[in-house]
Amino acid sequence: MKHSILVVDDDKAIRDNMAKYLSADYTTYIASNGHEAIKQINNNSDIEIIISDLKMPEMDGIELLEKIQEKNRSIVTIFVTGFSTIESAVDAMRKGAYDYLTKPIDLNKLEITIKNALENKNLRSENVRLKEQIREKFDSKNLVGSSPKINEILEMVKRVSSTKATALLLGESGTGKELVANVIHFNSTVADGPFIKVNCSALAEGVLESELFGHEKGAFTGALFMKKGRFELADGGTLFLDEIGDLPPTIQVKLLRFLQESEFERVGGTKTLHVDVRIISATNKDLEQLVREEKFREDLFYRLKVVTIVVPPLRERREDIGMIVDHHLKRFSEIHGKQIKGISSDAMKLIKKYNWPGNIRELMNCIESAVVMSLEDEITVESLPPFLTMKTAVDLPGGGTGNLEEIEKKAILDALNKVGGNKAQAAKNLGIGLRTLYRKLNQWNIE
C-alpha cells in the first residue's frame, strides 16, 4: 500500500508539479490553502505527511501546523519556504514540524526528506507501542490479590503515584518491591521519563559512586572519558535505588545532599549539576536497626521515608495465592506456548500449604517450572517441582499422613529414579537433607 501525502500551496503550478512528481510512489492529495488542507485531512484518514508552503493567505503554515496537531499528532509536516522566511521555518520545527526545504525545491532532496520523515514516523509509532506495552506490564492490576494488605498497598501506590514524593519500599526478598517501584513510576506524572535502576549491593564503593554520580575524564586510573551517572540519566524520571541498606557511608552523605538540594558533582569534577529526579528506594533490611547501630545515617533515613510502603511476605496474605497462581499460569502458558487450562485441587492445596520463604519470586519460578514440565492441559501434583511436594510434606506435623504421605513417597522415588539411585543428588534436587532422605527410606523399608 502506498503512503499518502497532502501537498498544500497557494501556487497552483508548484503544488500540481510537486503532486505529479510524487504520485509515482505515493498517493497524493492537494489543497490550495490551510482551510482546504483541514478538509482533506478530515475526509482522508490515510494522510501521513503534509508538505506545505509556510507563507499562505488567510491561514499560514504555523497556524495550519497547530490545527493539524490538535487533530492528529501522528501526521508529519514538512514546510517549503523562501530564504526570507527561514527563521519562521525554524520556529515551526520548534513547534513540531519535521523539517523544511527552501525554494526552488530540489526534488531529489524532497524525496530523501520524505523517506527520512516516514522512517522517523515509524520509529515514533514503535516507541509509542513499546511504551504502551511497558505501561501495561507495570499497570497496578499486576499487583495481584484482593487481601486487605494488597488493597492497602494499591491505595498507597495510587496516592504516591500522583506526586513526586520520595518513597521507601520495605519487605523481604522476593515480595515484589521492584514491581511496586515500576508501578509507581509508570502511573506517575513522569511516566514518559526514564526509569533507572541501581542495585546498591552489587557494586564496590568506588564503582557505585561513579555509577550514581558519573565521573570526569582523568578522575581516576582508567577514566579515559567523561561519563554521566545514573542521576543524570534519570533526569525527568525516576531513580530506583535497590538494596539501599547496603549503601556505603561516604555515598550516604552525597545522597543526603542530593535529596536536600537536588545537586551533586561528578567524581573528580567541580561543576555542580542540578537534575529533576524522583527517588524510590527499597531494602529487605531493618533500617531502623542499622540507624541504632550507626551503620545508616538517621537524617538520610528520614529523607528516604517520606512515604513508606511495607510489602508483606506471601505467608501473610495466603488468600491471594490462588489469584497469583492463576495470573502467572496464564502468563507462562503464553510465553512457553503451552495450552494449560488450570490447576488440580491437590496441586493447589500443596501450593497453599507451603510457606514460600522466597515469596512471590519463588512462587513464580514454581509455576513456570510446572508449566514447562506439564504433559497435560492441567497442572497436577506430578508437574510441580519435587522440592515443593517434599518440603510441604516434611513441614507438616508428623511428617505427613495419608494421601500426602503417598505424594511424598512418590516424589522421593521419582527423584531417585531420575538420578539412577544417587541419594545425595536426589536429596539435593528435592531440597532436603541427605539424613532426611535416609530417614524416610528407612521409615518405608526401602533399600
N, C-alpha and C positions, 0 to 999 in steps of 0.2 A: 504494500500500500504506500502511495506517495505521501510525503509530508505536505502540509498545506501552509501557504504563505499569503498574507494580505499586503498589497502594495498601496500605500497612501501618499498621494502627491497631487497638489492642485494644478500641476503642469501635465496636461494630457499626454504630450509626446514622451515625457520622461516615464510616467507610470505605465503607459502602454508598451514602450520598448523594454522596460525592465520586466514586466509581467510576461511578455512574449519570450524573452531570453530564458526566464526561469521555468516556463511552462514545460520545457523538455524534461525536466527532472522533478518538478513539483506541481501540485495542484495550486493554481493561483487565483486570487480574488483581487479586485481593485476597488479603490474608493478615492473620490476627488477631494475629500475634506474629513475632518475629525468626526463630524456627525454621521456621515456615511460609513465611516470605519466602525463606529459603535454599532450601527445597524447590521453590518456584515458580521461582526462578532456575535451578535445576538442570534442571527439566522444561521450561522455556520460554526457549530461547536468544535469542528475539527481544526480550526485555525491554530497553529502552533507558534508562528513567527510573524511579526509585523515589521515591515520596512517602511518607515515613514519620513517624510520631509519634516524638518524641525520647525521651519517658518511657514505657517499657513494662515489664511484669513479666518476669522471667527473663532476657531479653536486651534491653538498652536500645538506643537508636538508635546510639550511638557504637560499641558492640560489633558491631552489625549492619553499620555502615559499614566497619569494619575487615575483617570477613569478606567483604564484597562486593568490597573492593579486592584481597583475596587471590585471589578467583575471576576477576573481570573488571573491570579498572580503567577500561574504557570506559563502564560504566554510570554514569549521572549520578544523584546523590542530592540530594533536596530535603527538608528537615526541616520538620515542623509542631510548634510549641511554644507553651507558655503564657508569659506575661510573667515568671513566676518562674524559668524555665529558659533565658532568652535568653543568659545567659553561657555555658551549655553548648552552645547552638546556634552561638555564635561560635567556641567551641573546636572544634566539629565542622567548621566551614568551614576552620579552620587545618589540619585533618587530611584535607581533600579533598572535603568536601561542597560542592555548588554554591551553595546559598542556603538561607534558612529563612523561613518565614511564621509569623506569630503567630495564635493563636486569638482570636476566631472567624475562620474562613477567609473572606477576600474572594475569591469565585470568579473575578471578573474579573482580580484580581491574580494568582491562581493560574494562570490561562490565559496571561497575559503572561509569567510566570516560566517556565512550561514551554516556551513558544516560544523565549524567550531561551536556555534551557538546551539546547534542540535545536540552535540556531544555534551556540552555543559548542561543543557536541559535534562538529558538522560541521567547525568550524574546527580543532579539535584533531586530528580524523581527517585532515584535509587537511594539517595541519602535520606529522603523523607520516609521511604518504605522501611529502611533499616531502623530508623528512629522509632517508627510505629511498632515494629517488631520488638524492639528493646523495651518500649513503654508497656507493651502487652505482657512481656516476660516479667516485668517488675511492677505490674499492677497490684494493688493491695489485695485483690482476690487470690493471689498466690500465697498470701499468709493464711494457709488453710486451717479451718477449725471453727467451732461455734461455742467453745467453752467460755466461761466468764473471763478467764485470763487472756485468751486470744482476742476477745472482743474489747477488753480494756486496752490492749496494745494497739489494735486497729484504730481506736478512738484517739489515742495519744499520737499515733503516726499521722492521722488526718490533721490534727491540730498543729503539730510541729512542722508539717509539710508546707503549710500556708505561711510560714515565717522563714526567717534566715537564722533562727536561734541555733546556737551550738548545742549538740546533743551527745550524750554519753549512753552507750548501749552496754548493759551488763548481762552476764549469763554464762553458763557452762559452754565448753566447746561443742560445736555441732548443733546448737539450738536455733541457728538461723539469724544471727546478728548481722551478718553481711547482707542477707536478703532484706532485712528491715532497713538498713542504710540505703540500699538501692531503691527501695520503695519510697523512702522519704525524698531522695533526690529526684527521681523521675516523676514525682507527683508535686514538685515544688515549683516556685516561680523561676528557678534557674535550671529547669529540666533540659533546656536546649544547650546548656553549658556543659563542660566536661565533668566526668565523674572519675576522679583519680584515686587509686588505692595504694597504700603503703603498708607493708607488714613490718612493724617496728621491731619484731623479734628475729627477723630473718637476715638482717644486715649488721655488720660490725659497726661500731660507733662512728668511725671516720667516714665510712661509706654511706651510712644513713644520713649524716649531716649534709653531705654533698648531694644525696638523692633528694632530700627535702628542700634545701635552700639553694642548690646549684653551686657552681664554683667558677672562678675566673681562670683564665689561661695562666699557667705557671703557679697556681695556688699551692700545689704540692707536686711531688715527683709523679710524672705520668699525666699531669693535667695539661695536655697539649693544645686544648682549645677551651673556650668558654662553654659552659653547659648550664642550661636552665634547669632549675629544680622543680619538684612536684608542686610547690606553692605557685610558681609562675604558670606552670602548665594547667593548673586548676583554676586560673583566673576566670571569674564569671561563672563558676560552678561550685562543685563540692570536692573537698579532700577528705577521704576516709582513712583514718589512722587506726589500723587494726593492731591488736595486742599493745595498746597504749601503756599497759602496766610495765612493759619491758623497756620503756624509753629511758636512755641514759640521762643522768643528772645534767650534763652540760647542754644537751638538746632540750631538756625540760625548760631550761632558762630561756632559750631562744623561742620556743613555742609559746611560753607565757608572754613574752614581749609581743609576739605576733597577735595573740588573742587580745592584748590590751591596746595595741597601736596599729594593727594591720600593716606592719612594716618589718623588713629584715634586710640583711646584706648577704650576698653570696659569699661562700668561703673564699677568703683571700681578697675580697672586694671592699671598697669603702663607700660605694654608691648605695644609698638607701632606696629600696624598692617598695612600692605600695601595690597591693593586689586586693581584689574583692573575692574572698573565698569563704565558703561556709564549711566549718569543721564538724565532722561527725567522728567520734572515736568509739572504740569498743575494747573490751577486755574480759577475760574469764577469771581475772584475779580480784582479790578483795582490796580495792584501792584505799579504803579507809584504814585497813590494817597496815598497808605499805606506808601510809602517811604517819601512823603511830610509830612505825619502825624507822622513820626518817629516810625511807627509800624512794618516796614520791613527794614532790612539793605540795604542801597544803594549799597554797594560793593557786597553783595550776589545777589542782583537783576541783576547786570551787569554780574556776573559769570553765572547765570542761563540762561540769554537770549542771549547766543552765537548765537543761531538760534531761532527765534520767529515765530511760526505759529499761526495765528488767525483763529479759526474755526468759520465760520459765523453761525448765527441763521437761522433756516429754513425759516423764513419770508423774509430773504434777498436773498434766492435762490429758490423761489417758482417754477421756471421752472424745478427743479429737483424732485418735489413732485411725479409726475406721475411715474418716474423711481423707486423711493424709494418704492412707494406703490406696484408696480409690483414685485420688488425684494423680499419684505417681505411677499407678498401674496403667492408666490411660497414656500418660506421657511417655513412659518407657516402651510401651507396646508400639506406639507410633514411631519412636526413634529407632527401634530394632526391627520394625516390620513384622511384628507378631500380632495375631488375632486373639488376644486374651480378653475374655468377656467378663471375668470376675475372679473371685477367690472363694475357696471352700470354707465352710464354717469351722472345720477343725484347724485349718491353716490360720484363720483369723484369730481363733482362740489362743493359739500358740503365740502369735504376734502380740496380742494384747496382754499376755501374761509375762512376757519378757520385760526386763527393767530398762533396756535401751540406755546404757551408760554413755554411748556415743550420740544419743539424742536423734534428731531428725536426719542428720547426715548418715548415721549408721542404719536407720530405717530405710532411707532412700537406697543405699547400697544393697540392702537385703532384698528390696522389691525389684531392683534392676537385675540382680542375680537370679531371682526366681523367674522373672520374665524370660531371661536368656535361656535358662535351663529347662523351662517347662516344655513338655512334649504334647500337652493338651491345650484346650482353649480356656482352661481354668487353672488358677494357681492352687496346687494341692500341697499337703504336708511334704510329699516327696520332692517338690520343687524348691522348697525352702533350703537355705544353706544349713549344713549339718550342725554348725555351732548353735543355731537357734533352737533346734529340737533338743540338743543335748543340754545346753545351759538352762533352758526353761524347765526341763525335767529335773535336773540336778538341784536347781534352786528351790524346788518345791519341798515342803515338809515331807520327810520320809523318802526323798529321792524319787518320787513319782510312783503312782499306782495305777492299776487298771489299764485303760486304753493308752494313757500317756507313757506308761512303762513299756508297752509294746512299741510305741513310737521311738522311745529312747533306745531300746534293744535293736530295732531295725536300723536306726541311724548309725549305731556303732558297727554293726555287721557290714552295712553298706560301705562305711568308711574303711574298714579293714580289707574288704574285697577290692576296693579301688586301688589300694597300695600294696596288694599282694601279701597281706598279713603283717606288714610292718607297723607294730603297735605304736612306736614313737611318732611316726609320721601321721598315723591315723589320729592319735591324740592331738597333735598339732593342728591338723585340719579341722578337727571338731571343736577346737578352742577349749580343751580341758587338760588337766594334768595327767601325766602318764600313770601315776598312782591311782587316780580316779578311774581310769580305764581298766586297770588290772582289778580293782575292787569290784567293778561292775561285771567283768567277765567271770570272776570267782563266784559272785552272787548268783549268776545264771549257770554256773558249772560249764562254762565254755572254755575250751582249751585255746 
